[in-house]
Amino acid sequence: AEFVEEAAQRGTTVIIDEAFMDFQEDASLKQETLRRGNLVVLRSMTKCFALAGLRLGFLVAPPPLVKRLQEAEEPWAVSALAQIAGRESLKDRNYLRRTLALIAAERQYLQEHLRQISGLRVFPSAANFLLMKLTQPGWDAPRLQRSLIRHAILIRDCTSFPGLGGAYVRIAVRGRNENSRLIRGIEEALRA
């Protein structure tokens, strides 16, 4: 709040990316946009509504700022397909609740099992992915990635993420069968 206030005093608009905030809604700043004329919150619909590959989201901002943005908006800023997918996604009011519950349960399952694997540090997460650090000597992200690809399992090498490096990987929280396959694949790889 102090940061947003100081930015307002300088005539600066603050833009907050809440693409993954559906996983921790209570920390959202959406309501703050009603009280602050210089705050914009960006949200994504692709993370929780299984719309990967579509560019679809929304922003929450004070009405005068929304009006200015609408005046500058291109006529086809969102594809027709993305618009239809977004409207249809919102029709099932329970989908988001069910999805968040499933992801929370599977995230916990993954964390519990991965933390038991020697040579792996699993960081706390509230999102639909986990960040892990390989601590076993001789192992790095590219090596684990190559090992898992043989089992048709893809993970994200975080080497290019500022501040991380070659020992970090990111995995997506999936369904139970896929998560179990991932756990077995990592166990086998780190034992080799």
Secondary structure, DSSP 8 states (H G I E B T S, - for coil): -HHHHHHHHTT--EEEE-TTGGGGGGG--GGGGGT-TTEEEEEESTTTTT-TTS--EEEE--HHHHHHHHHH--TTSS-HHHHHHHHHHHH-TTHHHHHHHHHHHHHHHHHHHHTTSTTEEE---SSSEEEEEE-STT--HHHHHHHHHTTT---EE-TTSTT--TTEEEEE---HHHHHHHHHHHHHHHH-
